[in-house]
């Protein structure tokens, strides 16, 4: 699952994942991701950390509580100084947006 408030960014990453044979779904907000998790149980969740309304850290907590198994969590942000926070919030990876 790719969660980003930028549809272009989310859709582009999903297309790339499909090209390399991963089933991927995009959500453009926290509520959309929670709704998607009712029907799609991802092994990996790539989360934009800075979204309007609910940040990626809080959303990760909600998704982990909702899903049967804990997915691999990937933080995606344009702010390099947040890597320590991502690690402290149990994210497995932290990637910077270009």
Secondary structure in CASP SS format (residue, H / E / C, confidence):
PFRMAT SS
TARGET T0000
AUTHOR 0000-0000-0000
METHOD secondary structure of the structure
MODEL  1
X C 1.00
X E 1.00
X E 1.00
X C 1.00
X C 1.00
X C 1.00
X H 1.00
X H 1.00
X H 1.00
X H 1.00
X H 1.00
X H 1.00
X H 1.00
X H 1.00
X H 1.00
X H 1.00
X H 1.00
X H 1.00
X H 1.00
X C 1.00
X C 1.00
X C 1.00
X C 1.00
X C 1.00
X C 1.00
X E 1.00
X E 1.00
X C 1.00
X C 1.00
X H 1.00
X H 1.00
X H 1.00
X H 1.00
X H 1.00
X H 1.00
X H 1.00
X C 1.00
X C 1.00
X C 1.00
X C 1.00
X C 1.00
X C 1.00
X C 1.00
X E 1.00
X E 1.00
X E 1.00
X E 1.00
X E 1.00
X C 1.00
X C 1.00
X C 1.00
X C 1.00
X C 1.00
X C 1.00
X C 1.00
X H 1.00
X H 1.00
X H 1.00
X H 1.00
X H 1.00
X H 1.00
X H 1.00
X H 1.00
X H 1.00
X H 1.00
X H 1.00
X C 1.00
X C 1.00
X C 1.00
X C 1.00
X C 1.00
X E 1.00
X E 1.00
X E 1.00
X E 1.00
X E 1.00
X E 1.00
X C 1.00
X C 1.00
X H 1.00
X H 1.00
X H 1.00
X H 1.00
X H 1.00
X H 1.00
X H 1.00
X H 1.00
X H 1.00
X C 1.00
X C 1.00
X C 1.00
X C 1.00
X E 1.00
X E 1.00
X E 1.00
X E 1.00
X C 1.00
X C 1.00
END
